[in-house]
Amino acid sequence: MDATIKKICAGDVRTASRLIRDIEDKLPDAKAKIKKLYAHTGKSFIIGITGAPGAGKSTLTDALITEFRKLNKTVGVLAVDPTSPFTGGAILGDRIRMQRHAEDPGVFVRSLATRGALGGLSQAVGNAIHVIEAMGKDIIIVETVGIGQQEIDIINHAHSVVVVLVPGMGDEIQTMKAGLMEIADVFVINKANRPGTGQLQTELASMLNLSSQTADDWKPPIVMVGDAFKSETFSENTAELTQKIKEHHAHLRQSGKLTERMHRKAMVEIKDALSACLMEPLMHSLITSGEMKKLSEKIKNRKSDPYTVAEEITQRFLRKES
């Protein structure tokens, strides 16, 4: 077994972090290592946490780490941060918030930069999940950057999706517009000590009652989580949230729906891998030859359009490959 793979499978934090960094930087060697790691993945339970910016996702993620550690589960966290406009790297706010778990060998926290990726998730997130799976973590929590409609991409990576809403932030409207009703397995009304909590709970419950059960025959529960500074009640609330997530996981396993979700995840991985194999060398060729600059100038001056250019490039590429 490759030395790097052996270290990651043994839970080595430095080696895993280095590989995730190489994945983000799209180093060729990283892809080769992921291929070797893949046989050691697929055993972790993956939870997605999504919602609007400022909804308190990081605080909840931090609390879930605590709850799962009480159950003697090892935990990996991927906190998808907004990209720094100066460095292109993650701002790392989430890792700072979870600092108290830094000395726990059963917890691994890593931030990823979105780098403009659609869906609120870095293109590297799927492979980063595989690295943490290979480390042997029981639970993997993927916390997305909240960017409205695109945050629903989390459904392609997680087994259970937790959608976090906050009173007074227009979440009622966002829930309907962003399609979060369709992807949520558990709803959390966070900061439930704020005014407007009752109204949000009533409206959310009404929408759930009007809609039929999800394709998984599961009606998403609504968990109320209060003031994080009131430690006793907050701990009780987050323990309830952990229990609801566990219940959903059990439902997926018993109903056979977990296999369906894993199948969907595999299809997305194939699509992403195909896109990378086809697009990356093509884009590299266009940029290094200077053709991309000429084509963009052509489009800017309205001498052509993006679709015509894309079709011409594709046809030329396919003829070359054949």
C-alpha positions as CSV (number, residue, x, y, z in Angstrom):
1,M,0.0,0.0,0.0
2,D,1.2,3.5,-0.9
3,A,2.7,5.2,2.2
4,T,0.4,8.2,1.9
5,I,-2.7,6.0,1.7
6,K,-1.5,3.9,4.6
7,K,-1.0,7.0,6.8
8,I,-4.5,8.4,5.9
9,C,-6.2,5.1,6.6
10,A,-4.4,5.1,10.0
11,G,-6.0,8.6,10.7
12,D,-2.9,10.7,10.2
13,V,-4.1,14.3,10.3
14,R,-1.2,16.0,8.6
15,T,-1.1,13.6,5.6
16,A,-4.9,14.0,5.2
17,S,-4.8,17.8,5.4
18,R,-1.9,17.8,2.8
19,L,-3.9,15.7,0.4
20,I,-7.0,17.9,0.7
21,R,-4.8,20.9,0.1
22,D,-3.4,19.2,-3.0
23,I,-7.0,18.4,-4.2
24,E,-8.0,22.0,-3.9
25,D,-4.9,23.0,-5.8
26,K,-5.7,20.4,-8.5
27,L,-2.3,18.8,-8.4
28,P,-2.1,15.8,-10.7
29,D,-0.7,13.5,-8.0
30,A,-3.8,14.2,-5.8
31,K,-6.1,12.5,-8.3
32,A,-3.9,9.4,-8.4
33,K,-4.0,9.2,-4.6
34,I,-7.8,9.5,-4.5
35,K,-8.1,6.6,-6.9
36,K,-6.1,4.5,-4.5
37,L,-8.1,5.7,-1.5
38,Y,-11.5,5.0,-3.0
39,A,-11.6,1.4,-1.9
40,H,-11.3,2.5,1.7
41,T,-14.3,4.9,1.5
42,G,-18.1,4.5,1.8
43,K,-18.6,3.7,5.5
44,S,-19.2,7.1,7.0
45,F,-22.6,8.7,7.6
46,I,-22.5,12.1,5.9
47,I,-24.6,15.0,7.2
48,G,-25.1,18.2,5.3
49,I,-25.8,21.5,7.2
50,T,-27.2,24.3,5.0
51,G,-29.1,27.6,5.4
52,A,-28.8,31.3,5.0
53,P,-25.7,33.3,6.1
54,G,-25.9,34.2,9.7
55,A,-28.3,31.3,10.5
56,G,-25.8,29.9,13.1
57,K,-24.7,26.8,11.1
58,S,-21.2,26.8,12.5
59,T,-22.5,27.0,16.1
60,L,-24.8,24.1,15.5
61,T,-22.0,22.1,13.8
62,D,-19.8,22.7,16.8
63,A,-22.6,21.5,19.1
64,L,-23.2,18.4,16.9
65,I,-19.6,17.5,17.2
66,T,-20.0,17.5,21.0
67,E,-23.1,15.4,20.9
68,F,-21.7,12.8,18.5
69,R,-18.5,12.6,20.6
70,K,-20.7,11.8,23.7
71,L,-21.9,8.8,21.7
72,N,-18.2,7.9,21.1
73,K,-18.4,8.6,17.4
74,T,-15.5,10.0,15.5
75,V,-16.3,13.1,13.5
76,G,-14.9,14.9,10.5
77,V,-16.0,18.3,9.5
78,L,-15.7,20.1,6.1
79,A,-16.6,23.8,6.6
80,V,-17.0,25.4,3.2
81,D,-15.9,29.0,3.6
82,P,-16.4,31.9,1.2
83,T,-13.2,32.4,-0.8
84,S,-10.9,35.2,0.3
85,P,-10.8,37.8,-2.5
86,F,-7.1,38.4,-1.8
87,T,-5.7,34.9,-1.5
88,G,-8.2,32.6,-3.1
89,G,-8.2,30.6,0.1
90,A,-10.8,29.9,2.7
91,I,-11.4,32.7,5.3
92,L,-11.3,30.0,8.0
93,G,-13.9,31.5,10.2
94,D,-15.5,28.1,10.9
95,R,-12.2,26.5,12.0
96,I,-11.7,29.3,14.5
97,R,-15.2,28.7,16.0
98,M,-14.5,25.0,16.4
99,Q,-11.1,25.5,18.0
100,R,-12.2,23.8,21.2
101,H,-12.2,20.5,19.4
102,A,-8.7,21.0,18.1
103,E,-7.0,18.8,20.7
104,D,-9.5,15.9,20.3
105,P,-8.0,13.1,18.2
106,G,-11.5,11.9,17.4
107,V,-12.3,15.1,15.5
108,F,-10.9,16.4,12.2
109,V,-11.9,19.9,11.0
110,R,-11.0,21.2,7.6
111,S,-12.1,24.4,5.8
112,L,-12.5,24.5,2.0
113,A,-12.6,27.6,-0.2
114,T,-15.6,27.7,-2.6
115,R,-13.4,29.4,-5.2
116,G,-16.5,30.4,-7.1
117,A,-17.9,26.9,-7.3
118,L,-21.7,26.7,-7.9
119,G,-23.9,25.1,-5.3
120,G,-22.1,26.7,-2.4
121,L,-19.7,23.8,-2.4
122,S,-16.1,23.6,-3.5
123,Q,-15.4,21.3,-6.5
124,A,-13.0,19.6,-4.2
125,V,-15.6,18.7,-1.5
126,G,-16.5,15.3,-2.9
127,N,-12.9,14.1,-2.9
128,A,-12.2,15.8,0.5
129,I,-15.1,13.7,1.8
130,H,-13.4,10.6,0.5
131,V,-10.2,11.5,2.3
132,I,-12.1,11.8,5.7
133,E,-14.0,8.6,5.0
134,A,-10.7,6.8,4.5
135,M,-9.5,8.2,7.8
136,G,-12.2,6.1,9.3
137,K,-14.5,8.9,10.7
138,D,-17.9,7.6,11.7
139,I,-19.7,10.9,11.0
140,I,-18.8,13.6,8.4
141,I,-20.5,17.0,8.7
142,V,-20.4,19.2,5.6
143,E,-21.3,22.8,6.4
144,T,-22.1,24.8,3.3
145,V,-21.7,28.5,2.7
146,G,-25.2,29.9,2.6
147,I,-25.7,31.4,-0.9
148,G,-29.4,31.1,-1.5
149,Q,-30.7,28.8,-4.2
150,Q,-27.3,27.3,-5.0
151,E,-26.9,25.8,-1.6
152,I,-29.2,22.9,-2.5
153,D,-26.2,21.2,-4.1
154,I,-25.5,19.6,-0.7
155,I,-28.0,16.9,-1.6
156,N,-25.5,15.4,-4.0
157,H,-23.0,14.8,-1.2
158,A,-24.9,14.1,2.0
159,H,-27.1,11.2,3.2
160,S,-29.1,13.5,5.6
161,V,-29.6,17.2,5.0
162,V,-30.3,19.6,7.9
163,V,-31.7,23.0,6.8
164,V,-31.3,25.8,9.4
165,L,-33.7,28.7,9.5
166,V,-33.8,31.8,11.7
167,P,-36.8,34.0,12.7
168,G,-36.8,37.5,11.2
169,M,-34.5,36.8,8.3
170,G,-37.1,36.2,5.6
171,D,-36.4,32.5,5.7
172,E,-40.1,31.7,5.1
173,I,-39.9,33.1,1.6
174,Q,-36.4,31.7,1.0
175,T,-37.5,28.2,2.0
176,M,-40.1,28.2,-0.8
177,K,-37.9,29.9,-3.4
178,A,-34.7,28.0,-2.8
179,G,-36.2,24.6,-3.0
180,L,-35.0,23.8,0.5
181,M,-38.4,22.2,1.3
182,E,-37.5,19.4,-1.2
183,I,-34.0,18.7,0.1
184,A,-34.5,19.0,3.9
185,D,-34.6,15.9,6.0
186,V,-34.6,17.8,9.3
187,F,-35.5,21.5,9.8
188,V,-33.9,23.5,12.6
189,I,-35.4,26.8,13.7
190,N,-32.2,28.3,15.3
191,K,-32.1,31.2,17.7
192,A,-35.6,30.3,18.7
193,N,-35.6,32.8,21.5
194,R,-36.0,35.6,18.9
195,P,-39.3,37.3,18.1
196,G,-41.2,35.7,15.2
197,T,-40.3,32.1,16.1
198,G,-43.9,31.1,16.6
199,Q,-44.9,32.5,13.2
200,L,-42.0,30.8,11.4
201,Q,-42.8,27.5,13.1
202,T,-46.5,27.7,12.2
203,E,-45.8,28.6,8.6
204,L,-43.2,25.9,8.2
205,A,-45.5,23.3,9.8
206,S,-48.3,24.4,7.5
207,M,-46.2,24.0,4.4
208,L,-45.0,20.5,5.6
209,N,-48.7,19.5,6.2
210,L,-49.7,20.7,2.7
211,S,-46.9,18.9,1.0
212,S,-46.9,15.1,0.7
213,Q,-44.1,13.2,2.4
214,T,-40.7,13.2,0.6
215,A,-39.8,10.5,-1.9
216,D,-38.2,8.7,1.0
217,D,-41.5,8.5,2.9
218,W,-40.2,10.7,5.6
219,K,-41.8,13.8,7.0
220,P,-39.0,16.3,8.1
221,P,-39.3,17.1,11.8
222,I,-38.9,20.7,13.1
223,V,-36.4,21.1,15.9
224,M,-36.3,24.3,17.9
225,V,-32.9,25.4,19.1
226,G,-32.7,28.4,21.5
227,D,-30.1,30.7,22.8
228,A,-26.6,29.3,22.5
229,F,-25.5,31.2,25.6
230,K,-28.0,29.3,27.8
231,S,-25.9,26.2,27.9
232,E,-28.3,23.8,29.6
233,T,-31.3,24.3,27.3
234,F,-29.1,24.7,24.2
235,S,-27.5,21.3,25.0
236,E,-30.9,19.7,25.4
237,N,-32.0,21.2,22.0
238,T,-28.9,20.0,20.2
239,A,-29.3,16.5,21.8
240,E,-32.8,16.4,20.3
241,L,-31.4,17.5,16.9
242,T,-28.8,14.7,17.1
243,Q,-31.6,12.2,17.9
244,K,-33.7,13.3,14.9
245,I,-30.7,13.0,12.6
246,K,-30.0,9.5,13.9
247,E,-33.7,8.6,13.4
248,H,-33.5,9.7,9.8
249,H,-30.4,7.7,9.2
250,A,-32.1,4.6,10.7
251,H,-35.1,5.3,8.4
252,L,-32.9,5.4,5.4
253,R,-31.2,2.1,6.3
254,Q,-34.4,0.3,7.1
255,S,-36.3,1.5,4.1
256,G,-33.5,0.8,1.7
257,K,-33.4,4.5,0.7
258,L,-29.8,4.9,1.8
259,T,-28.7,2.7,-1.1
260,E,-30.7,5.0,-3.5
261,R,-28.9,8.1,-2.1
262,M,-25.5,6.4,-2.4
263,H,-26.4,5.5,-6.0
264,R,-27.3,9.1,-6.7
265,K,-24.1,10.3,-5.1
266,A,-22.1,7.8,-7.3
267,M,-23.8,9.2,-10.4
268,V,-22.8,12.8,-9.5
269,E,-19.2,11.7,-8.8
270,I,-19.1,10.1,-12.3
271,K,-20.5,13.3,-13.8
272,D,-17.9,15.5,-12.0
273,A,-15.1,13.2,-12.9
274,L,-16.1,13.2,-16.6
275,S,-16.3,16.9,-16.5
276,A,-12.9,17.2,-15.0
277,C,-11.3,14.7,-17.5
278,L,-12.9,16.4,-20.5
279,M,-12.9,20.1,-19.5
280,E,-9.5,20.5,-17.7
281,P,-7.2,19.5,-20.6
282,L,-9.4,21.4,-23.0
283,M,-9.4,24.6,-21.0
284,H,-5.7,24.3,-20.4
285,S,-5.1,24.0,-24.2
286,L,-7.3,27.0,-25.0
287,I,-5.7,29.2,-22.4
288,T,-2.1,28.3,-23.0
289,S,-2.5,28.7,-26.8
290,G,-4.1,32.1,-26.4
291,E,-7.2,31.0,-28.2
292,M,-9.4,31.6,-25.1
293,K,-8.5,35.3,-25.1
294,K,-9.3,35.6,-28.8
295,L,-12.6,33.8,-28.4
296,S,-13.6,36.0,-25.4
297,E,-12.8,39.1,-27.4
298,K,-14.9,37.7,-30.2
299,I,-17.9,37.2,-27.9
300,K,-17.4,40.5,-26.2
301,N,-17.6,42.3,-29.5
302,R,-20.7,40.3,-30.4
303,K,-19.0,38.7,-33.5
304,S,-20.2,35.3,-32.1
305,D,-22.0,33.9,-29.1
306,P,-20.9,31.5,-26.3
307,Y,-23.0,28.6,-27.6
308,T,-21.7,28.7,-31.1
309,V,-18.1,29.0,-29.8
310,A,-18.7,26.0,-27.5
311,E,-20.2,23.9,-30.2
312,E,-17.2,24.6,-32.6
313,I,-14.7,23.8,-29.9
314,T,-16.5,20.6,-28.9
315,Q,-16.8,19.4,-32.5
316,R,-13.1,20.1,-33.1
317,F,-12.1,18.4,-29.8
318,L,-14.2,15.3,-30.6
319,R,-12.7,15.0,-34.1
320,K,-9.2,15.3,-32.6
321,E,-9.9,12.6,-30.0
322,S,-11.4,10.2,-32.6
